[in-house]
Structure formats: structure tokens, C-alpha cells
Amino acid sequence: MHGRDHELAALGARAAAACRGETGCAVLTAPPGYGKSALLDALLRAPVCRDMTVLRAHCGEAAGGAGAYAGLRALFAPAGAAALERPEPEPGADNPAVFLPGPGGTQRFTLTPAYPMFRRLVGHVLRLTARQPLLLALDDAHHCDEHSLRWLEFLLRRAAGQPLLVVLARSSGTEPSAPRAWADLLAHPAVSARPLGPLGTDAVRALAEQVFGTRVHPELAERAATVTGGNPRTAACLLRELRRRGAAPDEAGARQAWELGGGMVARSVRRVLDREPPAVRRVATAIALLGSARSPERVAVLAEVDHAQTDEAIAVLRHAGALTPDGTAPVHETVRTALLEPLATAQTADTHARAALLLSDAGHPAEEVARHLTRLPGALEPWMTAVLRDAAARAEQRGAFAEAAGCLRRVLEAEPDDGETRLRLALAVAPGDPLSAVPLFRAALAGAADTRARAGIAVQYAMACLSVPLPAVCRAEILGALETAGDALESDPERAPHLPDQVAAVLLLMGRRGTGAVAREHRGAAASYRPRTDRHQTEALAALRTALAGHSREAALKGARRALATPSPQQPPWLQFTAAATLVLADETTEAHTALDTMLRRAGDEPTAWVRVLAGSLRSHLLHRDGAVLDAAAEARSTIAAAGRTGGEARLVTARAVLASVLVDRGEPQQAERLLERIGRAEANGSALACLLYLHTRARTRWARGHPRQALRLLRECGAAQETAGVLNPVLTPWWVDTCLILAAIRPAEGRELAEQGAERARRWGTPRALGLAALAAGVLTPGRAGLDLLAESAHELSRSPAVSAYARAEYALGRALLVHGDEAGARERLRRAAGIAGGCGALALAEAARSLLLSAGGRMGHAADAPTGGLLTTTELKVAGLAVSGASNRQIAQRLFVTVRTVESHLTNVYRKLGVRRRDQLVDALRTLHGRSWPLPGRPVLEGA
């Protein structure tokens, strides 16, 4: 009875109206298993029926062949009933058991001989209603004989105004025994048909909770409802079988329900089809191929049957559970396969071709036609390739790159020399599997003779495979195409106005400075196609080029924001990544996280492993450089786990380098070094950014292990790589700051020129982080009061930036310098602040160093600073409390809170899915229940709409 409250209430209202003298008849119609009998049982148990005389009967399959009045005999004179249950005493002329004809009569119905019998039975009913209201209930009434149905119509005309209700339950999936009598009965004004629909998800959830005896995951209820078509009997069988097999009512159980239910329905459909005529099987095949039965006309044409046969076959399939309740599509892919099983391979191909032609002639969207064309073996006709190209273009516009790739592969098979199709296929394959796109990009690059076309392909090639450490030969091909185009682009920029910025940016990312080399001859097949250019892609690459070169923060920000202004599903994932990287360098943390979120959302609910690795690597780096050490470690580990499940170890240079940096910050350089050994120098050649981060992390690790000279060598190697590539931004990898810090302890004079160079670049870039790092590098190298002033300036500038851990380092350097100059009180204040900030953000090595130096200066950590280290606070509370008690600025405390909230937001989709909620208020209630106490959540818009 789950999900039948509305129907039961409506029947109860009809019964109450009958008690008031309103004669009525309700006909319940539904496929088998929809609970008609259960609904009748519930009605008869309702309080409204307690004061009614109830006569109920069941018409079996043999009732229609048991002769005239079989239904009425079952209702008024049930065989074998006890004497007390008979409606009248056995003797007497008014007993229907006496005057109703016996079984076996097969005469056709005519009113004249039946009229006396009808009158006597109506009189009997009127005498019953004179005592108390009467309810006549007949189950499986589709088997009822014509005489019984004609009498019911006769009764409704004669008993108007009497307290009488007739309830008939009939199956909509079976041809009635007396169709003409049914048609006349249903036409009576007092008769109302009440079809029972399928159970909804909520009803199936209640049924599942009854079967399992506990709360079930919403996805289990949803999948069970979908795969069973909402049929209560099938759903109950499925749920009981799941419980018998030991399945849990969780997400895993939902997947098991989908597979098991599909198999159950498919087996049932096969049994039904084996009993049906060939016309029904042909209609089933047509629906499976067309994907729906919304247009019976097209189904009829494809199945080569008439409209009446089509409607009959659709009804059979719907009642068999093969189609959704509205009869528009198969309920499960397994059912679709079962419907297609009778076809041989040759028949399947021929039917797909006919279906494609039928849909194309009817003007259906190209994507629907393409679904059949992609399944056709052998050569394609010219009109087919045109449809496939159109379908691929539409799929690209929606961001459905996998669907576009399927169409383009068939086009390329038909036209293997089509270079434009090969390039489009490479771009469609790359978001999901860049490694598989590499051969396609290489072939497209080799097939282009024009220098500008080759440069455009090389740009797309390099950016699409940004997360893939390419082999040396592939990198050489890309660099050759980009560097060869230099002179041609400079001599005639009007022919390709977008390419120069794109080429320069990609060269920077690959670790090469644009040289404008003389064009070299390329021998390749002549091809006239050109890669498509996109304004947003150009702006994103130009902004990143400006940021990497460290020229103008304002110009870089303007370009990145323009690139992100109008997100489109057609944009490749690397566009958001490129813009996010620019925002990271510009210290626009909020916008950078938003761009990464957009990158993941644009890739769908389940972004590919490649996209997750690309976004997760940059996010972990962003978190670490802003001082969220523990959050960076968690993001890096999540990224490594995501890639590990798909065998993508080679893409993890950035994530492993971030994790190694976290280990250095935590005072575990030995583990960091072991982790870096897993990367290897060969794998660090994926991009210049990954290579630079790898070198810088190795240098920090060697320095932390007590090998400053080895660290210097690695830092200078990192600087040389940046200089060679033309990457002059001072905050990309602050190798020069670490170099100055090391040289300050051994050879201060050698570092001053480097510090001056860094300060000049920092002034050009202009962020507080850059200015603070420049003051820190100069301050540790400058003796006397001037050095102290520079260190104080460094702490001030970094306090205005998101760089929390760098701020802690500046406070530590200033405290140590003050201690050397004899200002112990000032040193203690700075060291105490450094220890609090470093401990709060997770940089334990720096916190311990500051604490040790503080103790040697005669100070100690205050009670407020010690409080956050207790075991009663969460990681987030530790970070925020550590910042607050150490005197950090409001900006930095707000930044820490923002990073924490953003980290939570990035995982909210999974939280919602696992808890089975869709709105924020439901999430709050669920979390309060889980946590055991009431606590507020921030009312940010992203929480409201997650």
C-alpha cells in the first residue's frame, strides 16, 4: 500500500458518498502487480466501510468461460461459503443462490430473456441497501462475463439515489472477456475509471525500508523505482532478493539493485516475447533501436506493421515491464539488449541503417541519427558523414566530448585523409584521455604544411596534454612547430592575430623563450585546414604569458577575467586551468579557487581523472603557497589517489612535489626526499611549471637535511631554467629568496646582486607577496639597522598578502635578527608571533625553530598561544586560533577562513550525495544529527545551491 494514499482516500470518499445515498461505481485499472487487490483490501478495512454490507468476489481466468452470470454467482452465491456468510438464508425465493442460473450456460446475451433475472437481482440489492449501505467489490473484473457486466449497468440505472458503491478492479494488460459490455459500462455517468500509476521514488523508499528494516540510501530507492518501472510487485521481489543476497541498503546496494533489476526485467521480457507473435517482436526491436516509442508512426514504419499492431505491442511491452510507465523508452540497457537479441548481426546493421534514414527524413536532431550511424559497419554514404560531423559539432557545443569523439571516429574511418576531422577528434579525445590523443595530434601536425596552421595545432597539442609528461620526440615536434612559426608570425601578424600570444605562452610553459628562429622547411602532405581560434583561449594564454613574464599584474588579471567571463561547455578544461594559474600568481586566491571549481563542474558530475589531477595539482599548490599546509597535503593525497586508480603515476609531479614540500614544512625531510625519488628527473619534463616546482622542492629538502651547498646548486639550476624560459615572475618559485637565505649564513656578498634583481622584478609585479619576499631576501643580507628595517618591511608586506607561512618566516627572520642585535624584548615578540602563525598553519618545523629561539631569548609561549595545541580543537580551529593569538592581520585570518570554507565547498557535492539531501536545510539537519549537537553553518550562496 506504499504510495497509494491518494487513491485510497478517493475510494474512501466514494464510499462515504454512497453512505449518504449517492450511487456510484469506481473502476480500478492497472497492469498486473500494481496492487489493485491490496488497495481493495485496504478500502474494506477502512472505518468508512465498517457500517456497510460488503460483498466481494474474485473473477478467475475461467470466469468468462463459466457461462452467464458467473461473476454474479461469485458475488451473491459463493460456492462453499458457510451458512452464516451467505447474504440470505438458503431457502426462500429471494435468495440469489436459488434463482441465479447454475454454471455452464453459454447463451449469448439478449435483454429480453435476461430482464426478469435482472429485475429480481436488483430487487434483492435494493432490499440490502434498505438495511444499510452496500458495497459490491469484484476483483480481476476483466475476466467477468457479459451478463454480469450488463446487470451492473442495469443496476446503476435502477438504483440511483441508493446507498450503493460498486468497485471493479481490472487489469489494463489483458483483453477483457466482454469488451463491448465494458465499453457500455464505462460510458455510464456514475462510473469513474481510476488508473493506478507506478510507485514513485518515495513510495519505493518506504517499501525498501519495510523490507530492510532500516533507512535506505536515496539512490537505492531511485534505481529500484526506475528499473522496475514502479511496479510494486516487481519492486518488492527485487528488494527481497537484494536482502536475501546480503546487499546493504547503501550506494553499493543501489548499484547491485540496478544490475539485478535489469536482469530480472530482461528475463521477464524475453519470456513475454517468446509467447508473442512476430509483429510484437518487430515493434520491440524498433523501439530498442529508436530509443523511444514517442512516435508510434515511426515505430510502425521501422517494424513494418500497422498502427493498431504497434499500439497493441507497446501495451504488451509496457505491461511486461520492458518500457517506462509512460511507454516511451526501455527501462534499462539490459532490457534494450534483450529486445535486440532476436536480430542477427546483418539484420542489426540493416535495421540501424533504416532507422538512421527514417529519423533523418523526419528531421530529427543529428545526434539521434548519429547514434545509429556510429553502429554501422563498413563504408558510409556521403550524407551519413555530413550528419556525423553535424552531430559532433553539436556535442562539442554541449561539452559532450566523448560523444563527439564517437562520431568523428566514424568520419575519419570513412575519410582517413581529412586533417580537420583528425584534429577535431584529437581535441575531443584529449579531455578524457590525453595519452590517446597524442597520436592524433602528431598525425594532424604532420599533415599540415602551412607554418601558421602547424603552430596553431602545436598550441592545442601542448595545452591539451598539459598534464602528460610527453616523450622527447613529441616535445621536439611541438617546439619545432612553435619556434619555426616565430619569423612568419612576426613578419605578417595580421594573418593570424591570435597566434603570437598563444605561441609565446606555450613556449614559456614548455620552458623555452620565444627566439623568432628562421623558419625551417617542413615536408608534409598538403592540407588547407586551419585550427579554430577562440578569443577566450587566446586571452587566457596571453594573460598567463604576461604573468609568467612578470610584466604587468593588472594586464594579466584583466585577460584572465575576460577569459573566464562567459564560461561555455565547449571550452577545453585547460582554459580554466590557465586562467586559474594566472590568478594564483596574482594572489587572487578567491577567484583562482572559483576557476578551478568551474573547471571541475564544466567537466560534469564525474570529471575525468585527467581533469581531477590537473585541477587538484594546482589547487594543492595554491593551498600550500598560501600557508594551508594540512589542506594542501589532503588535496595532494586526493589527487594522487585519483590518478592512482587509473594508472596515471606520470602525471603526479606537481602533487608529489607539493606533498614533499608539506613534509619539509612538517619537519620530515627524509620522507620528502624518498617521495621525490619516485618522481625522477625524466618525469619532471611534463611542463616548465612542474619542473621548476620539482627543482625548488628538491632544493628545500636538501637544505632541510643539512646540505646547503647541494641546495644552492639545485636552486641555481631552478633559476637558470626560469631565465632560459623567460619566466621572470618572482613569485612563481621563489628560488632566489631561498638562495639569499642560504648565502646570508655563508657568503652574504654573493647574494646581494640576486636580491637586487629580485627586488626589481618584485616592484614590477607589485603584489604584497612579491614585495615582502624581496624585502626578506635583502634584509637577511644587509647588516645593521638597515637590515632590520628591511625585515620589518617584509613582515608588514607579507601580512597584507595571503602568504601566511611566508609571513611567519619573515617574523622569524626579524626576531632572530633582533636577538643578534641585542633587542631581546622585540625578538621575543616577533618569535612568539612566528611560532603561533607557523604552528597554526601547520608549518611545524618553522614553529619549532621559532619556539626554540624564543626559549633561548628568555621567553615562552603564552597560555593563549598554547591553547590551540590541545586535543579538543579541530584542525581548522587550530589554524585560525594560531593566527588570532599571534597577532595576524584580519586579512590573513579571513584568508584562512576562506581557504577552509573553499575546501569544504569543493567536497560538498559528495557530502550531499552520501547523505541523500538536496537542500542546505536538509544538510544542516543531517549534520546536526550526526554530530549530536546543534551548530551553525555559514549561509554562503554556494551552500544554498550546492
Long-range contacts (C-beta under 8 A, 24 or more apart in sequence): 1-35, 1-38, 1-39, 1-42, 2-199, 2-203, 2-204, 2-206, 2-207, 2-210, 2-232, 3-199, 3-200, 3-202, 3-203, 3-204, 3-206, 3-232, 4-35, 4-38, 4-39, 4-42, 4-196, 4-203, 7-39, 7-194, 7-196, 8-39, 8-42, 8-43, 8-46, 10-194, 11-39, 11-43, 11-167, 11-194, 12-43, 12-46, 12-48, 14-165, 14-192, 15-43, 15-46, 15-48, 15-49, 15-52, 15-135, 15-165, 16-48, 17-165, 18-52, 18-133, 18-134, 18-135, 18-163, 18-164, 18-165, 19-48, 19-51, 19-52, 19-133, 19-163, 20-163, 21-161, 21-162, 21-163, 22-161, 23-156, 23-159, 23-160, 23-161, 23-162, 23-163, 23-164, 23-165, 23-190, 24-164, 24-165, 24-166, 24-190, 24-191, 24-192, 25-152, 25-156, 25-165, 25-166, 25-167, 25-168, 25-185, 25-188, 25-190, 25-191, 25-192, 26-165, 26-166, 26-167, 26-168, 26-191, 26-192, 26-194, 27-141, 27-167, 27-168, 27-169, 27-170, 27-186, 27-191, 27-192, 27-193, 27-194, 28-167, 28-168, 28-169, 28-170, 28-194, 28-195, 28-196, 29-170, 29-171, 29-172, 29-193, 29-194, 29-195, 29-196, 30-171, 30-172, 30-195, 30-196, 30-197, 31-171, 31-172, 31-173, 31-231, 31-318, 31-319, 32-171, 32-173, 32-174, 32-233, 32-319, 33-231, 33-232, 33-233, 33-234, 34-196, 34-198, 34-231, 34-232, 34-233, 35-196, 35-232, 35-233, 36-139, 36-169, 36-170, 36-171, 36-196, 37-139, 37-169, 38-232, 39-169, 39-196, 40-137, 40-139, 40-167, 40-169, 43-137, 43-167, 44-135, 44-137, 49-135, 51-132, 51-133, 52-132, 52-133, 52-134, 52-135, 52-165, 53-87, 53-128, 53-131, 53-132, 53-133, 53-134, 53-135, 54-134, 54-135, 54-137, 55-87, 55-134, 55-135, 55-136, 55-137, 56-136, 56-137, 56-138, 56-139, 57-137, 57-138, 57-139, 58-138, 58-139, 58-140, 59-138, 59-139, 59-140, 59-141, 59-142, 59-143, 59-144, 60-140, 60-143, 61-143, 62-143, 63-140, 63-143, 63-144, 63-145, 63-177, 64-143, 64-144, 64-145, 64-177, 64-178, 66-103, 66-104, 66-145, 67-101, 67-103, 67-104, 67-105, 67-106, 67-145, 68-101, 68-105, 68-106, 68-107, 68-109, 68-114, 68-145, 68-146, 68-147, 69-100, 69-101, 69-105, 69-117, 69-145, 69-147, 69-148, 69-151, 70-103, 70-144, 70-145, 70-148, 71-138, 71-141, 71-144, 71-145, 71-147, 71-148, 71-149, 72-96, 72-100, 72-121, 72-147, 72-148, 72-151, 73-100, 73-103, 74-138, 75-136, 75-138, 75-148, 76-100, 76-121, 76-124, 87-128, 88-124, 94-120, 94-123, 94-124, 94-127, 96-121, 96-124, 109-146, 109-147, 109-150, 109-181, 111-150, 114-147, 114-150, 114-151, 117-151, 118-150, 118-151, 118-154, 121-151, 121-155, 122-154, 122-155, 122-158, 122-159, 125-155, 125-159, 125-164, 126-159, 126-162, 129-159, 129-162, 129-163, 129-164, 132-163, 133-163, 133-164, 133-165, 134-162, 134-163, 134-164, 134-165, 135-164, 135-165, 135-166, 135-167, 136-164, 136-165, 136-166, 136-167, 137-166, 137-167, 137-168, 137-169, 138-166, 138-167, 138-168, 138-169, 139-169, 140-169, 140-170, 140-171, 141-168, 141-169, 141-170, 142-170, 142-171, 142-174, 142-175, 142-176, 142-177, 142-182, 143-176, 143-177, 144-168, 144-176, 144-177, 144-178, 145-177, 145-178, 146-177, 146-178, 146-180, 146-181, 149-178, 149-181, 149-182, 149-185, 150-181, 150-184, 152-185, 153-181, 153-184, 153-185, 153-188, 156-188, 156-190, 156-191, 157-188, 160-190, 172-315, 172-319, 173-315, 173-316, 173-318, 173-319, 173-320, 197-230, 197-325, 198-225, 198-229, 198-230, 198-231, 198-325, 199-225, 199-230, 199-231, 199-232, 199-235, 200-225, 200-230, 201-225, 203-230, 204-228, 204-230, 204-235, 207-232, 207-235, 207-236, 207-239, 208-239, 208-249, 209-249, 211-236, 211-239, 211-240, 211-243, 212-239, 212-243, 212-249, 214-249, 215-249, 216-249, 216-250, 216-253, 217-249, 217-250, 217-251, 217-253, 217-254, 217-916, 218-916, 219-251, 219-254, 219-913, 219-916, 220-249, 220-250, 220-251, 220-253, 220-254, 220-257, 222-254, 223-254, 223-255, 223-257, 223-258, 223-261, 224-254, 224-257, 224-261, 226-258, 226-331, 226-332, 227-257, 227-258, 227-261, 227-262, 227-265, 227-331, 227-332, 228-261, 228-265, 228-321, 228-331, 229-265, 229-321, 229-323, 229-324, 229-325, 229-331, 230-325, 231-321, 234-261, 234-264, 234-265, 234-268, 234-321, 237-264, 238-264, 251-914, 258-332, 259-334, 261-332, 262-331, 262-332, 262-333, 262-334, 262-335, 263-334, 265-321, 265-322, 265-331, 265-332, 265-334, 265-335, 266-332, 266-334, 266-335, 266-337, 266-338, 267-338, 268-320, 268-321, 269-317, 269-320, 269-321, 269-322, 269-335, 269-338, 269-339, 270-338, 270-341, 272-316, 272-317, 272-320, 272-322, 273-338, 273-339, 273-342, 276-313, 276-316, 279-303, 279-305, 279-309, 279-313, 280-309, 280-312, 280-313, 280-316, 280-317, 281-342, 282-313, 283-309, 283-310, 283-313, 283-314, 283-317, 284-313, 284-317, 284-322, 284-339, 285-339, 285-340, 285-342, 285-343, 285-351, 286-351, 286-355, 287-314, 287-317, 287-323, 287-329, 287-330, 287-339, 288-330, 288-336, 288-339, 288-340, 289-340, 289-351, 289-352, 289-355, 289-372, 290-355, 290-359, 291-329, 291-368, 291-371, 292-328, 292-329, 293-323, 293-327, 293-328, 293-329, 294-328, 295-362, 298-358, 298-359, 298-362, 301-358, 302-351, 302-354, 302-355, 302-358, 348-375, 349-375, 349-376, 349-377, 349-378, 352-376, 356-384, 356-387, 360-387, 365-391, 365-394, 366-390, 366-391, 366-394, 367-391, 367-394, 367-395, 367-403, 370-406, 370-407, 373-407, 373-410, 374-406, 374-407, 374-409, 374-410, 376-410, 379-414, 380-410, 380-411, 380-413, 380-414, 384-414, 385-410, 385-411, 385-414, 385-415, 389-421, 392-424, 392-428, 396-424, 396-428, 396-570, 397-569, 397-570, 398-569, 398-570, 399-568, 399-569, 399-570, 399-602, 399-603, 399-604, 400-569, 401-427, 401-428, 401-429, 401-430, 401-431, 401-432, 402-428, 402-432, 404-428, 405-429, 405-432, 417-525, 419-444, 419-447, 419-448, 419-525, 419-527, 419-529, 420-529, 422-447, 423-457, 423-460, 423-529, 423-531, 426-460, 426-461, 426-464, 427-460, 427-464, 427-572, 430-464, 430-465, 430-572, 431-464, 431-572, 431-573, 431-603, 431-608, 431-610, 431-611, 432-608, 432-610, 433-608, 433-610, 434-464, 434-465, 434-467, 434-468, 434-610, 435-468, 437-464, 437-465, 438-465, 438-468, 438-470, 438-474, 441-465, 442-474, 442-477, 445-477, 445-478, 445-481, 446-524, 446-525, 447-524, 447-525, 447-527, 448-524, 448-527, 448-529, 449-522, 449-524, 449-525, 449-526, 449-527, 450-527, 450-528, 450-530, 451-484, 451-485, 451-488, 451-519, 451-522, 452-485, 452-488, 452-489, 452-495, 452-496, 452-499, 452-530, 453-527, 453-529, 453-530, 453-531, 454-481, 454-484, 454-485, 454-522, 455-481, 455-482, 455-484, 455-485, 455-489, 455-496, 455-499, 455-502, 455-503, 456-496, 456-499, 456-502, 456-530, 456-531, 456-533, 457-481, 457-531, 458-482, 458-485, 458-503, 458-506, 459-499, 459-502, 459-503, 459-506, 459-531, 459-541, 460-531, 462-506, 462-509, 462-510, 463-506, 463-541, 463-572, 463-574, 463-578, 464-572, 464-574, 466-509, 466-574, 466-577, 466-614, 466-686, 466-687, 467-610, 467-613, 467-614, 467-617, 467-651, 467-686, 468-650, 468-651, 468-686, 469-650, 469-651, 469-653, 469-682, 469-683, 469-684, 469-685, 469-686, 470-685, 470-686, 472-685, 475-510, 475-685, 478-506, 478-510, 479-507, 479-510, 479-512, 480-520, 482-506, 482-507, 482-510, 482-512, 482-514, 483-507, 483-512, 483-514, 483-515, 483-517, 484-517, 484-519, 484-520, 484-522, 485-519, 486-514, 486-515, 486-516, 486-517, 486-519, 487-516, 487-517, 487-518, 487-519, 488-519, 490-516, 496-533, 498-533, 498-535, 498-538, 499-533, 501-538, 501-541, 501-542, 501-545, 502-537, 502-538, 502-541, 502-542, 504-545, 505-541, 505-542, 505-544, 505-545, 505-548, 505-578, 506-541, 507-725, 507-726, 508-544, 508-545, 508-548, 508-549, 508-688, 508-725, 508-726, 508-727, 509-544, 509-548, 509-687, 509-688, 509-689, 510-687, 510-688, 510-725, 511-687, 511-688, 511-691, 511-721, 511-724, 511-725, 512-724, 512-725, 512-726, 513-724, 513-725, 513-726, 514-726, 534-571, 536-562, 536-563, 536-566, 536-568, 536-571, 536-575, 537-563, 537-571, 537-572, 537-575, 539-563, 540-564, 540-575, 540-578, 540-579, 540-582, 541-578, 543-578, 543-579, 543-582, 544-578, 544-579, 544-581, 544-582, 546-582, 547-581, 547-582, 547-585, 547-586, 547-729, 548-585, 548-726, 548-727, 548-728, 548-729, 548-732, 549-726, 549-727, 549-728, 549-729, 550-727, 550-728, 550-729, 550-730, 550-761, 550-764, 550-765, 551-764, 552-764, 553-586, 553-765, 553-766, 553-767, 556-582, 556-585, 556-586, 557-582, 557-583, 557-586, 557-588, 560-586, 560-591, 560-595, 561-591, 564-591, 564-595, 564-598, 567-598, 567-602, 569-602, 571-602, 573-599, 573-602, 573-603, 573-607, 573-611, 573-614, 573-615, 574-614, 576-602, 577-614, 577-615, 577-618, 580-618, 580-622, 581-618, 581-689, 584-618, 584-621, 584-622, 584-625, 585-729, 585-731, 585-732, 586-767, 587-731, 587-767, 587-768, 587-769, 587-801, 587-802, 587-803, 589-622, 589-626, 589-802, 589-895, 589-898, 589-899, 590-898, 590-902, 592-622, 593-619, 593-622, 593-902, 593-906, 596-622, 596-906, 597-905, 597-906, 600-906, 605-909, 609-642, 609-643, 609-645, 609-646, 609-648, 610-648, 610-651, 612-639, 612-642, 612-643, 613-639, 613-642, 613-643, 613-648, 613-651, 613-652, 613-655, 616-642, 616-655, 617-651, 617-652, 617-654, 617-655, 617-658, 618-654, 619-906, 620-654, 620-655, 620-658, 620-659, 621-654, 621-658, 621-693, 623-899, 623-903, 624-658, 624-661, 624-662, 625-803, 626-802, 626-803, 626-804, 626-805, 626-895, 626-899, 627-802, 627-803, 627-804, 627-805, 627-806, 627-807, 627-808, 627-841, 627-842, 627-843, 627-896, 628-804, 628-841, 628-842, 628-879, 628-896, 628-899, 628-900, 628-903, 629-662, 629-665, 629-666, 629-805, 629-841, 629-842, 629-843, 630-662, 630-842, 630-875, 630-879, 631-899, 631-900, 631-903, 632-658, 632-661, 632-662, 633-658, 633-659, 633-662, 633-842, 634-903, 635-903, 636-662, 650-683, 650-686, 651-686, 652-679, 653-679, 653-683, 653-684, 653-686, 653-690, 653-691, 653-693, 653-694, 654-689, 654-690, 654-693, 657-690, 657-693, 657-694, 657-697, 658-693, 658-697, 660-697, 660-701, 661-697, 661-700, 662-842, 664-697, 664-700, 664-701, 664-704, 664-845, 665-805, 665-842, 665-843, 665-844, 665-845, 665-846, 666-842, 666-843, 666-844, 666-845, 667-704, 667-844, 667-845, 667-848, 669-701, 669-704, 669-705, 670-705, 672-697, 672-701, 672-704, 673-701, 673-702, 673-705, 676-701, 688-721, 688-725, 688-727, 689-732, 691-721, 692-718, 692-721, 692-722, 692-727, 692-732, 692-733, 692-735, 693-733, 695-721, 695-733, 695-735, 696-733, 696-734, 696-735, 696-738, 699-735, 699-738, 700-738, 703-738, 703-742, 704-845, 708-742, 708-745, 708-746, 711-738, 711-742, 712-739, 712-742, 712-743, 715-739, 715-742, 728-761, 729-761, 729-765, 730-758, 730-761, 730-762, 730-765, 730-770, 730-773, 730-774, 731-762, 731-765, 731-767, 731-769, 731-770, 731-773, 734-773, 736-777, 737-773, 737-776, 737-777, 740-777, 740-778, 740-780, 740-781, 741-776, 741-777, 741-780, 741-813, 743-781, 744-780, 744-781, 748-781, 748-783, 751-777, 751-781, 752-778, 752-781, 755-781, 767-801, 768-797, 768-798, 768-800, 768-801, 769-797, 769-798, 769-801, 769-802, 769-803, 769-806, 771-797, 772-796, 772-797, 772-798, 772-800, 772-801, 772-803, 772-806, 772-807, 772-810, 773-798, 773-806, 775-810, 776-806, 776-809, 776-810, 776-813, 779-813, 779-814, 779-817, 780-813, 780-817, 787-817, 788-814, 788-817, 788-818, 788-821, 791-817, 795-830, 799-888, 799-889, 799-891, 799-892, 800-889, 800-891, 802-892, 802-895, 804-837, 804-840, 804-841, 804-883, 804-888, 804-892, 804-895, 804-896, 805-837, 805-838, 805-841, 805-843, 805-846, 807-837, 807-888, 807-892, 808-834, 808-837, 808-838, 808-841, 808-843, 808-846, 808-847, 808-850, 809-834, 809-838, 809-846, 811-837, 811-850, 812-838, 812-846, 812-849, 812-850, 812-853, 815-850, 815-853, 815-854, 815-857, 816-853, 819-853, 819-856, 819-857, 824-857, 824-858, 827-853, 827-857, 827-859, 828-854, 828-857, 828-858, 828-859, 831-857, 831-859, 832-859, 832-861, 832-862, 832-865, 832-886, 833-886, 833-887, 833-888, 834-886, 835-861, 835-865, 835-886, 836-861, 836-865, 836-882, 836-883, 836-885, 836-886, 836-887, 837-882, 837-883, 837-886, 837-888, 839-865, 839-868, 839-869, 839-878, 839-882, 840-868, 840-878, 840-879, 840-880, 840-881, 840-882, 840-883, 840-886, 840-896, 841-879, 841-882, 841-883, 841-896, 842-879, 876-900, 901-938, 901-940, 905-940, 905-942, 905-943, 905-946, 908-942, 908-943, 908-946, 909-946, 912-946, 920-944, 920-946
